[in-house]
Amino acid sequence: MASSATSIKLPSALKAELEKLARCSGETTHAVMVRALAEHVAAAKRYRRFLDEAVRADVAMQESGVGYAMADVYKYLAAKARQIP
């Protein structure tokens, strides 16, 4: 993977936490930061896909007129929650 250099100013407390994490995990501080950024980007992309799918589902529901009354959904979820051991 190609890399490009960048610079970031971190609050001292955050930098100290990153250094502590790196020491505990046997990684470099750089590796910890790269992994954290990669995980954040992946999570943001998943969230964006989730929102996009929700919009598509809402449009489809509005167009079809098929849906569930919210009171019925609450009852269903409450019954499911009671079944969880």
C-alpha positions in Angstrom: 0.0 0.0 0.0 1.4 3.4 -1.0 1.7 5.9 1.8 1.9 9.7 2.0 3.1 11.7 4.9 0.9 14.0 6.9 1.1 15.9 10.1 -1.3 16.1 12.9 -1.2 18.1 16.2 -2.5 16.1 19.1 -3.5 17.3 22.5 -0.8 16.2 25.0 -3.2 13.9 26.9 -4.3 12.1 23.8 -0.7 11.7 22.7 0.2 10.2 26.1 -2.7 7.7 25.8 -1.7 6.7 22.3 1.9 6.1 23.5 0.6 4.1 26.5 -1.5 1.9 24.1 1.4 1.4 21.8 3.7 0.3 24.6 1.1 -2.1 26.0 0.4 -3.6 22.6 4.0 -3.7 21.4 3.2 -1.5 18.5 4.5 1.9 17.4 2.5 4.9 18.2 2.2 5.4 14.4 0.7 1.9 13.9 -1.9 2.6 16.7 -2.9 5.9 15.0 -3.1 4.4 11.5 -5.2 1.5 12.8 -7.5 3.8 14.8 -8.0 6.1 11.7 -8.6 3.1 9.4 -11.2 1.7 11.9 -12.9 5.1 12.1 -13.1 5.4 8.3 -14.5 1.9 8.0 -17.1 2.6 10.7 -18.1 5.9 9.0 -18.5 4.1 5.7 -20.7 1.4 7.3 -22.8 4.1 8.9 -23.2 5.9 5.6 -24.3 2.6 3.9 -26.8 2.1 6.8 -28.3 5.5 6.3 -28.5 5.1 2.5 -30.3 1.8 2.9 -32.7 3.3 5.4 -33.6 6.1 3.0 -34.1 3.5 0.2 -36.3 1.4 2.4 -38.3 4.4 3.5 -38.9 5.4 -0.1 -39.9 1.8 -1.0 -42.3 1.7 1.9 -43.8 5.1 1.1 -44.3 4.1 -2.5 -45.8 0.7 -1.7 -47.9 1.8 1.2 -46.9 -1.4 3.0 -45.6 -0.9 6.5 -46.3 -1.6 10.2 -47.9 0.5 12.8 -45.4 1.7 15.3 -47.4 0.4 18.2 -47.3 -3.1 16.7 -43.5 -2.8 16.2 -43.0 -1.8 19.9 -45.1 -4.8 21.0 -43.2 -7.2 18.8 -39.8 -5.9 20.0 -40.9 -6.0 23.7 -42.0 -9.6 23.3 -38.7 -10.5 21.6 -36.8 -8.7 24.4 -38.6 -10.8 27.0 -37.5 -14.0 25.3 -33.8 -13.2 25.6 -32.3 -15.2 28.4 
